[in-house]
Amino acid sequence: MSNAPAPMRALILGFGNVGKRVAEILFEERDRFPGLGALELEVVGIATRSRGVILDPEGIDMREVLERIRRDGRISDSVARNTDLTALIRETSFDVLLELTSLSIERKGSPAVDHVREALWRGKHVVTANKGPCAFAYRELERLARERDVRFLFESAVMDGAPVFGLARRALLGCSVEGFAGILNSTTNFILSQMEEGMEFADALSEAQRRGVAEADPRHDVDGWDAAAKTAVLSNVLMDAEVTPFDVERVSVADVSISDVQAAAKRGERLKVVCRAGRLHGGLHASVNIESFPVSHPFALVQGMGNILELQTDLMAPIRIVQTEPTLTDTAYGVLRDLLELADVA
Ligand SMILES: NC(=O)c1ccc[n+]([C@@H]2O[C@H](COP(=O)([O-])OP(=O)(O)OC[C@H]3O[C@@H](n4cnc5c(N)ncnc54)[C@H](OP(=O)(O)O)[C@@H]3O)[C@@H](O)[C@H]2O)c1
């Protein structure tokens, strides 16, 4: 008889870029990543909005699913539009929910917030890459997870797989985060870098879309909503705030002209979209603004798709974490890292 631990049974909601990359790494490329050795996942359900739903309590053949979606653009023939995902969470037997649906600012993080709430309520662990749950309902969901004695993990929600929350929770144990500043939206950083090379805003945006960096509807990036959501997540999780993206002061990078970028360059500076939060008058002030930095400043050196986050704490001088040209594999790693953390306790 084998002593190997039983695999964690996962229900996956959303099977787009991130879901597929996680599945490719785990089920097709596993041999290349020996560090994932302890992680055994059995997928018992996958639901998408328009690409089908599959349920199999005995475990889904994930190689077949990946082949099918690459071939047909669907995971199954079943129509998903009317599937009540909250009911699916209630009625399916699983150990961990992978919430990988899209962020909705307009719907205040729903339906992802409802999915996470339902799973935690049922006493199931949750791993999500979606910013919505922490940007709109962190305090409630974290409390629910504690009450139900399960984990609510979201490392890839900010800076993909870079260990932002792991750093603050584990490596900086005992430090209180008093503020942060960061370049956290790759699309706008890429646009500003291209404008510095002389490209007009609209062309730089088209190039970002062509490379698959910007979202199909890029307003979330351009108008600062993605950055505001990340600012809200960091504020709520690291600074015990209770803000939403609507509370974050915000500007649009569309207001920056090529002459603004070039004037900054003449001064020896670079313009960046910066997310910030800090304590102010007993409350918290959070913002997404365009700031100018001397070219030798660590923030100015983060070009293209790169990201940087500086954490200001009470016990340590500022700590910076820099991410150079992240890809989807970085995001998938954040999800896998959370699953590995669960594998220790599940
Ligand atoms: N891409 C990145 O590098 C990255 C990095 C960090 C965080 N994230 C976050 O990770 C999440 C997934 O990103 P992604 O790039 O994989 O997005 P994506 O490619 O757009 O895929 C989203 C998936 O969620 C499904 N979906 C959306 N709304 C749904 C709903 N209401 N009910 C059921 N299914 C729904 C979509 O269904 P259809 O297939 O039918 O459209 C699709 O399968 C997002 O919240 C994103 O913000 C992404």
The ligand as an ORCA input file, in Angstrom:
! r2SCAN-3c Opt
* xyz 0 1
  N      -3.165     36.983    -17.147
  C      -2.339     37.316    -16.160
  O      -1.122     37.359    -16.345
  C      -2.856     37.570    -14.773
  C      -1.956     37.977    -13.789
  C      -2.411     38.149    -12.471
  C      -3.758     37.966    -12.197
  N      -4.621     37.612    -13.205
  C      -6.039     37.426    -12.868
  O      -6.348     36.037    -12.999
  C      -7.699     35.876    -13.437
  C      -7.702     35.030    -14.708
  O      -6.958     35.715    -15.704
  P      -6.877     35.166    -17.202
  O      -5.801     35.926    -17.870
  O      -6.836     33.673    -17.185
  O      -8.300     35.640    -17.749
  P      -9.047     35.116    -19.053
  O      -8.065     34.530    -20.017
  O      -9.935     36.216    -19.497
  O      -9.938     33.894    -18.512
  C     -10.981     34.095    -17.607
  C     -11.766     32.796    -17.491
  O     -12.832     33.015    -16.567
  C     -14.064     32.664    -17.193
  N     -15.097     33.536    -16.650
  C     -15.111     34.883    -16.638
  N     -16.215     35.319    -16.010
  C     -16.892     34.213    -15.623
  C     -18.102     33.992    -14.953
  N     -18.859     35.013    -14.554
  N     -18.482     32.711    -14.735
  C     -17.728     31.679    -15.152
  N     -16.567     31.818    -15.795
  C     -16.167     33.074    -16.023
  C     -13.838     32.873    -18.667
  O     -14.786     32.117    -19.399
  P     -14.718     32.053    -21.017
  O     -13.562     31.145    -21.289
  O     -16.003     31.464    -21.392
  O     -14.509     33.463    -21.471
  C     -12.416     32.341    -18.802
  O     -12.414     30.937    -18.866
  C      -8.249     37.294    -13.655
  O      -8.995     37.689    -12.533
  C      -6.998     38.138    -13.801
  O      -7.200     39.481    -13.409
  C      -4.201     37.397    -14.471
*
